[in-house]
């Protein structure tokens, strides 16, 4: 038998949200709404859809692996140089590339917890240890995270806003952390949900990549731009850090359709504004209605809310699925009493609350 690498014995399978097709087939439902994976309920930008269709005649050709037009568009939008940008097949691949380029066997990585599981997965798969700081709904302290760094630490992962809690860190907190950790520790700041943040002190950290050579800012087209199905992630950092990632990046990983759709999405300000408006209004409505049921909703700067249901959280998730509503139970995040709900369209939010009220009254 061919033996796999020993590191694989430490890995758990990634637990994705259930799909609409899966729930529809399991329960024989005609109507199923998914508010589990933090997708954009308005869908992709109309401009991105048009660009996607426009590339159909070129699908037999390999894409430009260096994606110069997409990278140039990103550079102009954020005011960074093109050699300070890397793209990938979603943020997952960028995290994987960081692991391949910087994490060695016997190292360790630190991160706030609970958080996105791919950070730990990448750390363990590269033969390093993952040290989590924080627990449950209480926002982890970046001071405590800095104290967890030692001479074996290679990467510090900070999701901002954090998934699944929606909590965030300010510019002052992140800059203070950067000053406390050695410059040979890559500070991976994941801003997948940054475009949804409305807090006045939510930071714009891309402008600091030259001031802090070890700062790495990760972004995605999967959330506010609605391109989760096309898989496009991008990141900013010091040119030397970015150069290392290009060395381990697969040559044709971001396809032609994804590249042209992403460029078009960047230019669709109206779609972004409409999404932000709908999201802010949805958070207000859902928070008010859950709290009216005496259920705790954590403050959020993302496109989802985290709700404490209690010991019966799994029962609620199952009830909702049986009735055509998919939300995310957070047992895999170490928060078994909580659910995460993506903010949907007004009618989707109303359908959710109708079912939650019915469950509470049963």
C-alpha positions in Angstrom: 0.0 0.0 0.0 1.2 3.5 -0.8 1.5 5.4 2.5 0.3 9.0 2.6 2.3 11.7 4.4 2.1 11.3 8.2 0.7 14.9 8.5 -2.5 13.8 7.0 -3.4 11.8 10.1 -3.9 15.1 11.9 -6.3 16.5 9.4 -10.1 16.6 9.6 -12.3 16.8 6.6 -13.5 20.3 5.8 -17.2 20.6 6.7 -19.0 22.8 4.1 -22.5 24.1 4.3 -25.2 21.9 2.9 -26.3 22.6 -0.7 -29.7 23.5 -1.9 -29.8 20.3 -4.1 -28.9 18.1 -1.1 -31.7 19.4 1.1 -34.2 19.5 -1.7 -33.6 15.8 -2.6 -33.4 14.7 1.1 -36.7 16.1 2.1 -38.5 16.3 -1.2 -38.9 20.1 -1.1 -39.8 22.5 -3.9 -38.6 25.6 -2.1 -35.2 25.7 -0.4 -33.3 28.8 0.7 -29.6 28.7 1.6 -28.3 31.2 4.2 -25.3 29.2 5.2 -22.2 30.0 3.2 -22.1 33.8 3.3 -22.8 34.1 -0.5 -24.2 37.3 -2.0 -28.0 36.8 -2.2 -28.2 39.4 -5.0 -25.9 37.1 -7.1 -23.1 38.2 -9.3 -22.7 41.7 -10.7 -24.7 42.0 -14.0 -21.5 43.4 -15.6 -19.6 40.3 -14.4 -22.3 38.0 -15.9 -22.1 39.9 -19.2 -18.3 39.6 -19.3 -18.6 35.9 -18.4 -20.8 35.2 -21.4 -18.6 37.3 -23.6 -15.6 34.9 -23.1 -17.5 31.8 -24.4 -15.7 31.8 -27.8 -12.3 31.6 -26.1 -12.8 28.7 -23.7 -10.5 26.4 -25.7 -7.5 28.7 -25.0 -5.4 28.7 -21.9 -5.7 31.8 -19.7 -2.8 34.2 -19.1 -1.4 32.7 -15.9 -0.1 36.1 -14.8 -3.5 37.7 -15.3 -2.1 41.1 -16.2 -5.4 42.9 -16.8 -7.0 41.7 -13.6 -3.9 42.5 -11.5 -3.6 45.9 -13.1 -7.3 46.6 -12.2 -6.7 45.6 -8.6 -3.5 47.7 -8.4 -5.3 50.8 -9.6 -8.3 50.3 -7.3 -6.1 49.9 -4.1 -3.2 52.1 -5.0 -0.5 49.3 -4.8 2.1 48.1 -7.3 1.4 45.1 -9.6 4.4 43.3 -8.1 2.7 43.6 -4.7 -0.3 41.5 -5.8 -0.9 37.8 -6.2 -4.1 36.0 -7.3 -5.4 32.5 -6.7 -8.2 30.1 -7.2 -10.1 31.6 -4.3 -8.7 32.6 -1.0 -8.3 28.9 -0.1 -5.6 28.6 -2.7 -3.8 31.7 -1.5 -3.8 30.3 2.0 -2.4 27.0 0.6 0.3 28.9 -1.3 1.4 30.7 1.9 1.7 27.3 3.5 3.8 25.9 0.6 6.0 29.0 0.5 6.6 29.7 4.2 5.5 27.0 6.6 8.1 24.3 7.3 7.9 21.0 9.2 8.4 21.6 12.9 7.3 25.3 12.7 4.1 26.6 14.3 1.4 29.1 13.3 -0.8 31.1 15.5 -4.4 32.4 15.0 -7.4 33.8 16.7 -10.1 31.1 17.4 -12.7 30.2 16.6 -12.1 31.1 13.0 -11.9 29.9 9.4 -10.7 26.3 9.5 -8.4 26.4 6.4 -5.7 28.3 8.4 -5.3 25.3 10.7 -5.7 22.8 7.9 -2.9 24.5 5.9 -0.6 24.7 8.9 -1.0 21.0 9.8 -0.8 19.8 6.2 2.7 21.4 6.0 3.9 19.6 9.1 3.6 22.5 11.6 1.6 23.0 14.7 -1.4 25.4 15.1 -1.8 27.4 18.3 -5.2 28.9 18.7 -5.9 31.9 20.9 -9.4 32.6 22.1 -12.6 30.7 22.7 -16.3 31.0 21.9 -18.0 34.4 21.3 -15.4 36.4 23.3 -13.2 38.4 20.9 -9.6 37.1 21.2 -7.0 39.6 22.3 -4.3 40.4 19.8 -2.0 41.0 22.9 -2.6 37.4 23.8 -2.0 36.4 20.2 1.4 38.2 20.2 2.3 36.4 23.4 1.7 33.0 21.7 4.4 33.9 19.1 7.7 32.2 19.6 10.9 31.5 17.7 9.2 28.7 15.7 6.2 30.8 14.6 6.0 31.4 10.8 2.5 32.8 10.3 -0.1 34.6 12.4 -3.6 34.3 11.0 -6.1 37.1 11.8 -9.5 37.0 10.1 -10.9 40.6 10.1 -13.9 40.6 10.3 -13.8 37.2 11.8 -15.7 34.2 10.6 -17.9 33.0 12.3 -18.3 35.7 15.0 -18.3 38.9 12.9 -16.0 40.6 15.3 -13.3 43.0 14.1 -10.0 44.6 15.0 -9.2 48.3 14.5 -6.2 49.8 12.7 -4.6 50.7 16.1 -4.9 47.1 17.4 -3.5 45.5 14.2 -0.6 48.0 14.0 0.2 47.5 17.6 0.3 43.7 17.0 2.6 44.2 14.0 5.0 46.1 16.2 5.1 43.4 18.8 5.8 40.4 16.5 9.2 39.7 14.8 9.4 40.7 11.1 10.1 37.1 10.2 6.5 36.2 11.2 4.1 36.7 8.3 0.9 38.4 9.6 -1.9 37.0 7.4 -4.8 39.4 7.6 -7.8 37.9 6.0 -10.3 40.6 4.9 -12.7 38.4 3.0 -15.6 40.3 4.5 -14.0 43.8 4.6 -16.4 45.4 2.1 -19.4 44.8 4.4 -17.8 46.5 7.4 -19.5 49.8 8.4 -17.7 50.6 11.6 -15.9 54.0 11.3 -12.7 52.5 12.8 -12.6 49.4 10.5 -9.1 49.6 9.0 -7.8 49.8 5.4 -4.6 47.8 5.9 -3.6 47.5 2.2 -2.0 50.9 2.4 0.5 49.7 5.1 2.1 46.8 3.2 5.3 48.9 2.6 5.5 50.1 6.2 5.2 46.5 7.4 7.1 44.1 5.2 5.6 41.1 6.9 2.0 42.2 6.5 -0.1 40.1 4.1 -3.6 41.3 3.3 -6.0 38.7 1.7 -9.2 39.5 -0.2 -11.7 37.7 -2.3 -14.3 38.0 -5.1 -16.5 35.4 -3.5 -18.4 37.5 -1.0 -19.6 41.0 -1.9 -18.8 40.6 -5.6 -20.9 37.4 -5.8 -18.3 35.3 -7.7 -18.0 32.4 -5.3 -18.6 29.9 -8.1 -15.7 31.2 -10.1 -13.1 31.1 -7.3 -11.0 34.3 -7.4 -8.9 35.4 -4.5 -6.2 38.1 -4.4 -3.7 39.5 -1.8 -1.3 42.3 -1.2 2.1 42.2 0.5 5.8 43.1 0.2 7.1 42.4 -3.3 9.5 39.7 -2.0 6.7 37.9 -0.2 4.5 38.0 -3.3 7.4 36.8 -5.5 7.7 33.7 -3.3 4.0 32.9 -3.8 4.2 33.2 -7.6 6.9 30.5 -7.4 4.4 27.9 -5.9 1.3 29.1 -7.7 -0.1 26.7 -10.3 0.3 28.3 -13.8 -3.3 28.3 -15.0 -5.3 28.3 -11.8 -7.5 31.4 -12.4 -9.5 30.7 -15.6 -10.4 33.1 -18.3 -14.0 33.5 -17.4 -13.0 34.2 -13.8 -10.5 36.9 -14.8 -12.9 38.8 -17.0 -15.8 38.6 -14.6 -13.6 39.8 -11.7 -12.5 42.8 -13.7 -16.1 43.7 -14.6 -17.2 43.2 -10.9 -14.6 45.6 -9.7 -16.1 48.3 -11.9 -19.7 47.7 -10.8 -20.0 50.1 -8.0 -23.8 50.1 -8.1 -23.9 46.3 -7.3 -21.5 46.7 -4.4 -23.5 49.6 -3.0 -26.8 47.7 -3.4 -25.3 44.7 -1.6 -23.9 46.8 1.3 -27.3 48.5 1.7 -29.3 45.3 1.7 -26.8 43.7 4.1 -26.9 46.6 6.6 -30.7 46.6 6.6 -30.9 42.8 6.9 -28.6 42.8 9.9 -30.8 45.3 11.6 -34.0 43.4 11.0 -32.6 39.9 11.8 -30.9 41.2 15.0 -34.1 42.8 16.2 -36.2 39.7 15.5 -33.9 37.2 17.0 -33.5 39.4 20.1 -37.3 39.7 20.4 -37.2 35.9 20.8 -34.6 36.3 23.7 -31.8 34.9 21.5 -28.4 36.6 21.7 -27.0 38.0 18.4 -23.3 38.9 18.3 -22.3 42.3 16.9 -21.1 41.8 13.3 -19.2 43.7 10.6 -19.7 40.9 8.0 -22.6 39.6 5.9 -23.8 37.2 8.5 -24.9 37.1 12.1 -23.9 34.6 14.8 -26.8 33.7 17.1 -26.6 31.8 20.4 -29.5 29.3 20.4 -28.4 27.2 23.3 -28.3 23.4 23.8 -31.0 22.9 21.2 -29.0 24.6 18.4 -28.6 21.3 16.4 -32.4 20.7 16.7 -33.1 24.1 15.2 -30.7 23.6 12.3 -32.4 20.2 11.6 -35.9 21.7 11.8 -35.0 24.5 9.4 -33.5 22.1 6.9 -36.6 19.9 7.0 -38.6 23.0 6.1 -36.4 24.4 3.4 -34.0 26.7 5.1 -30.3 26.1 5.3 -28.2 27.8 8.0 -24.8 26.9 9.4 -24.5 25.1 12.7 -21.2 26.0 14.4 -20.2 22.7 16.1 -17.2 22.4 13.7 -16.1 25.8 14.9 -16.2 24.7 18.5 -19.4 26.7 19.1 -22.1 24.0 19.3 -24.8 26.3 20.9 -24.6 28.8 18.0 -25.7 29.2 14.4 -24.4 31.4 11.7 -26.9 33.0 9.4 -26.0 34.7 6.1 -28.0 37.9 5.6 -30.4 37.2 2.7 -32.9 39.2 0.7 -35.8 40.6 2.7 -38.2 37.8 1.7 -35.5 35.2 2.6 -34.9 36.7 6.0 -38.7 36.8 6.6 -39.0 33.1 5.7 -36.2 32.3 8.1 -37.8 34.1 11.0 -41.2 32.6 10.3 -39.6 29.2 10.7 -37.6 30.2 13.8 -40.7 31.6 15.5 -42.6 28.4 14.7 -39.8 26.3 16.2 -39.6 28.5 19.3 -43.4 28.2 19.8 -43.5 24.4 19.4 
